[in-house]
Amino acid sequence: MKTDNIKLAIFDIDDTLIKRGKIHIEDSALKGINKLKEKGIEILIATGRAYYFIQDDVHHSIKPNYYVTTNGASVYDDNKNIIFKIPMVIEEVQALVTFAKENQLGVALKMYDNMPVYHDLNIFKTVYMQGSQKQHILEDFTDKDEVELAPLGVFMMGDEDLIESSRSLSPNGFYAKAYQNAYDIYSKDAGKIKGIEFVLDLLKISWHQVIAFGDAANDMEMIQKAHIGVAMGNSTSSLKEKADYTTSDIEDDGIYRALKHFNLI
């Protein structure tokens, strides 16, 4: 496969760049990415995380050129400026929050600067944060019922069948399973592809000049569209089937091995 035309490398974060629950990029991944940067290949982060919830090591060690965050609902440049955004429909968000509170589901909103939690603050402090030091991003809204501003996304936690049953409340919402008993919900007009293609237009390049790494369902489309789509070893079987190449887990030098395989470093 031809690789000398690659101009942009895209990386998901959780279980791709960093093992879920950890805060530092694996040394081998950083080594490989730095070699890409030396060759003039730009780096884009594409994540379901809100910008303020990205691990600090991503900012400090990689210094990406662009960030596609909140599953494509927002895009930031390397100066932390938001240059693209697609909020949800506020009436649908209100319906989801009401449903979650009535059914004892954890629910929080991904705003631009923080995450107001409308029900089950504890599950967000523990399961969602997974030991992260960024507890300050959570704001206790559990005594409130009204949604005042449209968020970039909704995060819902609890019984999966119950969460799935809420789909009719948000016809303009896209449901992506983040992990067991946890869903990201964001505008159907967003998605990682929308944010990535905004950046591709800025750079005046095409998908034929992209290599992309991911592990989950919300990475599927970018893995398929990229000239080289790489599934991590821990990826879902469906993602591996669509990828051009399956590498090892991140903790087994997955990113570095794939870049070496394609002679990009």
C-alpha positions in Angstrom: 0.0 0.0 0.0 1.3 3.4 -1.0 2.2 5.5 2.0 4.4 8.3 0.8 1.4 10.6 0.3 0.3 10.5 3.9 -0.1 14.1 5.3 -2.3 13.6 8.3 -2.3 11.0 11.1 -5.5 10.7 13.2 -5.6 9.0 16.7 -8.5 8.2 19.0 -7.4 8.4 22.6 -8.9 5.8 25.0 -7.5 2.3 24.3 -5.7 3.7 21.2 -3.2 6.3 22.5 -3.7 5.7 26.2 -5.0 2.6 27.9 -8.4 3.5 29.5 -7.9 4.5 33.1 -4.3 5.7 32.5 -3.1 9.3 32.0 0.1 8.9 30.0 0.8 8.0 26.4 2.9 4.9 25.9 6.5 5.7 25.2 6.5 3.7 22.0 3.5 5.6 20.7 5.1 8.9 21.5 8.3 7.9 19.8 6.4 7.0 16.6 4.3 10.1 16.6 7.4 12.3 17.0 8.9 10.6 14.0 5.8 11.4 12.0 6.0 15.0 13.0 9.7 15.1 11.9 8.5 14.1 8.5 5.9 17.0 8.4 2.9 14.8 9.0 0.3 16.7 11.0 -1.4 15.1 14.0 -5.1 15.2 14.7 -6.8 13.8 17.8 -10.3 12.5 17.3 -12.1 11.6 20.5 -15.4 11.2 22.3 -13.9 13.2 25.2 -14.7 16.9 25.6 -11.6 19.0 25.1 -11.3 19.8 28.9 -11.3 16.0 29.7 -8.4 15.1 27.4 -5.5 13.8 29.4 -2.9 16.6 29.9 -0.1 14.4 28.5 -1.8 14.5 25.1 -1.4 18.3 25.0 2.0 18.4 26.5 3.7 15.5 24.8 2.1 15.3 21.4 1.1 18.9 20.9 -1.5 18.0 18.2 -2.3 20.3 15.4 -6.0 19.8 15.7 -8.5 18.2 18.1 -11.9 16.7 17.0 -13.7 16.4 20.3 -17.0 15.3 21.8 -17.4 12.9 18.9 -17.0 15.6 16.2 -19.4 18.1 17.8 -16.5 20.5 18.3 -13.1 21.1 16.7 -10.2 23.0 18.3 -6.9 24.3 16.8 -3.5 24.0 18.5 -4.2 27.3 20.3 -7.2 25.9 22.1 -9.6 27.9 19.9 -12.9 26.3 19.0 -13.2 26.6 15.3 -16.3 24.3 14.6 -19.3 23.2 16.7 -22.6 21.4 16.4 -24.7 21.4 19.6 -27.6 19.1 20.3 -31.3 20.1 20.1 -32.1 21.5 23.6 -35.7 20.1 23.7 -34.4 16.6 23.1 -31.7 17.0 25.7 -34.3 18.1 28.2 -36.3 15.0 27.5 -33.3 12.8 28.0 -32.4 14.4 31.3 -36.0 14.0 32.5 -36.0 10.4 31.4 -32.7 9.6 33.1 -33.8 11.2 36.4 -37.1 9.3 36.4 -35.3 6.0 35.7 -32.3 6.4 38.0 -29.8 6.6 35.2 -26.6 8.7 35.5 -26.7 11.6 33.1 -24.4 14.6 32.5 -24.1 17.1 29.7 -20.9 17.9 27.8 -20.8 21.7 27.7 -18.0 23.8 26.4 -16.1 24.2 29.8 -17.5 21.6 32.1 -20.0 18.7 32.7 -23.1 19.4 34.8 -24.3 16.2 36.3 -28.1 16.0 36.6 -28.3 12.5 38.2 -25.9 10.2 40.0 -22.9 12.4 40.7 -21.1 9.5 42.3 -21.1 7.3 39.2 -19.5 10.1 37.3 -16.9 10.7 40.1 -15.9 7.1 40.1 -16.7 5.1 37.0 -16.6 7.9 34.5 -13.5 9.6 35.9 -11.7 6.3 36.4 -9.1 7.9 38.7 -8.7 11.1 36.6 -7.5 14.2 38.5 -10.0 16.3 36.5 -12.8 15.9 39.0 -13.3 19.7 38.8 -14.9 19.4 35.4 -18.0 17.8 37.1 -20.6 20.3 38.4 -23.4 19.1 40.7 -26.7 19.9 39.0 -28.6 17.0 40.7 -31.0 19.4 42.4 -31.9 20.9 39.0 -34.4 19.7 36.5 -34.2 22.3 33.7 -31.6 22.3 30.9 -30.6 25.9 30.2 -28.2 25.6 27.3 -27.8 23.1 24.5 -24.7 20.9 25.1 -22.3 19.3 22.6 -23.3 15.9 23.9 -25.0 13.9 26.6 -23.4 11.0 28.6 -25.7 8.5 30.1 -24.8 5.6 32.4 -26.8 2.6 33.7 -28.9 -0.2 32.4 -28.3 -0.5 28.6 -31.8 -1.6 27.8 -33.2 1.5 29.6 -30.8 3.8 27.8 -31.6 2.2 24.4 -35.3 2.7 25.1 -34.7 6.5 25.2 -33.8 6.7 21.6 -37.3 7.9 20.6 -36.8 11.0 22.8 -33.9 12.2 20.7 -34.6 11.6 17.0 -31.8 14.0 16.1 -29.4 12.2 18.5 -26.8 9.6 17.6 -26.2 6.9 20.2 -22.7 5.5 20.5 -21.8 2.9 23.2 -18.7 4.2 25.0 -18.2 1.1 27.2 -20.4 -1.3 29.2 -23.5 0.5 30.6 -22.3 3.9 29.2 -23.4 5.8 26.1 -22.4 9.0 24.3 -25.2 10.8 22.7 -24.5 13.6 20.2 -26.1 15.3 17.2 -26.6 13.2 14.1 -25.1 16.2 12.3 -21.9 15.7 14.2 -19.8 12.6 14.4 -16.0 12.3 14.1 -16.2 12.3 10.3 -17.9 15.7 10.2 -15.1 17.2 12.4 -12.3 15.5 10.6 -13.6 16.6 7.2 -13.7 20.2 8.4 -10.0 19.9 9.2 -9.3 18.1 5.8 -10.9 21.1 4.1 -8.7 23.5 6.1 -5.6 21.6 5.1 -6.8 21.1 1.6 -6.1 17.4 1.6 -8.2 14.2 1.1 -8.9 11.0 2.9 -6.3 9.4 0.5 -3.7 11.2 2.5 -4.8 10.0 5.9 -3.8 7.2 8.3 -6.2 6.7 11.2 -6.0 4.6 14.4 -9.0 3.6 16.5 -10.6 0.8 18.6 -14.3 1.4 19.0 -17.6 1.8 17.2 -17.3 5.5 16.9 -14.0 5.0 15.0 -15.6 2.8 12.3 -16.3 5.4 9.7 -12.9 7.1 9.9 -11.1 3.7 9.8 -13.0 2.9 6.6 -12.5 6.3 4.9 -8.8 6.7 5.7 -6.3 5.6 3.1 -4.9 3.4 5.9 -7.3 2.4 8.7 -5.6 0.7 11.6 -7.5 -1.2 14.3 -5.9 -1.6 17.7 -5.5 -5.2 19.0 -8.1 -4.6 21.6 -10.6 -3.3 19.0 -14.1 -4.7 18.5 -14.2 -7.6 15.9 -16.4 -5.5 13.6 -13.8 -2.7 13.5 -11.0 -5.2 12.8 -13.0 -6.6 9.9 -13.2 -3.1 8.3 -9.6 -2.0 9.0 -6.8 -2.3 6.5 -4.5 -3.6 9.3 -4.9 -4.8 12.9 -2.0 -4.0 15.1 -1.3 -5.1 18.7 -2.7 -3.4 21.9 -1.4 0.0 22.8 0.5 -1.5 25.7 2.2 -3.8 23.3 3.6 -1.0 21.1 0.5 -1.1 18.8 0.9 2.3 17.3 4.7 2.0 16.8 4.4 -1.4 15.2 1.8 -0.3 12.7 3.8 2.8 11.7 6.8 0.6 11.2 4.7 -1.9 9.2 3.7 0.8 6.7 7.2 2.2 6.6 6.0 5.6 7.9 8.8 5.7 10.5 
